């Protein structure tokens, strides 16, 4: 598995990109996008390419299919995932969720949280079951089975002359390679409305009987990470083959899920079952095209064929690129500009196909499982805010509908804990269930996110319709926020915690109170909910106003904002200078509120910039720092933050944000880049500086269109 030096990679891309400088005042969107088409010329396990539609994704190796899944499993693995593809193991021991609950003394009473209990053994096993179930599954592995002249199956080292290109404008991957001198050409695309993969392969190896199509269905691993290569299990799953005149149906039955893979091809071919969950398609002519549709519906409409799917991909990706915002760096002379543009373009592609479905996405999108495939709602900010800022609010609205479906369970969490309103889940699933977590259950910064999403939609379309559509959840969110804040009679103020874990997950829950970012987010969230009441001509609850007006001040020590009021050694204890420097989100992710002193925030920024352990951070920390620098009118620092040469700020040739060997892709980083650049270009309410996030040294002629200001 390769790793990348950002600086060396940037230099190469700079030389490549200088030839594409434009001179017109209008942005040539096709030129902007296609100059970042991804080209792969070697077996690089971190350069896998994906096609998809936001609810479904298919990731390929250099063959254009998933031929070498085992070889790629340690890199960007070769996944086939859909947002409906979830299964739960059977529960023979009848574990119930209440077995994961533990009472904590909070605000003078017992409050139950679902945590990772270690004893007794039964509770521990119950916790494990509810963390693992349901789990997102890998729907199938679709690859080539190619033999050499001597009858041996090829290995990765047998591929020569590799040339693969992802055309971002069309969403089509073209792959070319040679086996013992014989050329193979493959085209791969995804339908943009259905979970359909289209493939065309052309090679003389087909007529010689040396090239066939292989379809294998893996078992779910049941582990934190699932890369789709598990072939052994004691699970009694079945895969049943039914042939048709021009294709085949494969029906796969699991513990709680039944789904189908429907193949449709044009030329002659046969399909056979080689072994359990393993099928071989043998075409007979030099050129062979087919589609494969994944679905839970038994009686589906006709499956689109190869040409129809290709046309659908071309039309819809063109429509996407011509919609919303665009940012063009081609007239910049600063050597760093091309790399920022590359990250911006590729991040748009990746977040569209990985994160724009009907549910909040997991941090590794639809490629492979992390945290059992479960989405984290605190990360939805980084997955979703950019859609609104790039004037693609329709893509954000799709996932907001999910909150309506799970709100009853969010109400139950709050009620169980003795709070008003609804408490949004942290680590969850398509059905809104909680997952036990000794960290996640105490996080609170996901709570105001819904108000952020709704306010961004209103800013883009300030209509009564928007207010009426989202008001129920906005107001129920605010009800919880006001209820959760605890009144300290001695200090005559409302506090957050103890009983919280900050976005910087380095502080113990029952020792932590008044984290700075969360305090300001609480203030802004309640203030915004009150504004929503005013827009509707309604009177806000007195409790909202009381809590907002009497919320604790942001904790300060030596003219610097602390991470939390309870950790006065925030900047002297090495442990507290790792993970997310989320105090920067206080002014960056959030606007300037009455609670923030700009001078103190500047001091805080400079201290974190010089003293933080940046090697121990995450991909969205760099865009967050860039946003804070932008709001503080430090554009050079904003650019430096975006391109800081740290491993977790690496962006691979395919555009993915690399963290480490565990998280080889990390989509919050991609969403963060888009959010930061939108702020750096379009600014925020009240800003009067053109392109406020870029230096005014004559080297940053950044052109943009169609972006929305942030609040």
Order of alpha helices (4+ residues) and beta strands (2+ residues): alpha-alpha-beta-beta-beta-alpha-beta-beta-beta-beta-alpha-beta-beta-beta-beta-beta-beta-alpha-beta-beta-beta-beta-beta-beta-beta-alpha-beta-alpha-alpha-alpha-alpha-alpha-beta-beta-alpha-alpha-beta-beta-alpha-alpha-alpha-beta-beta-alpha-beta
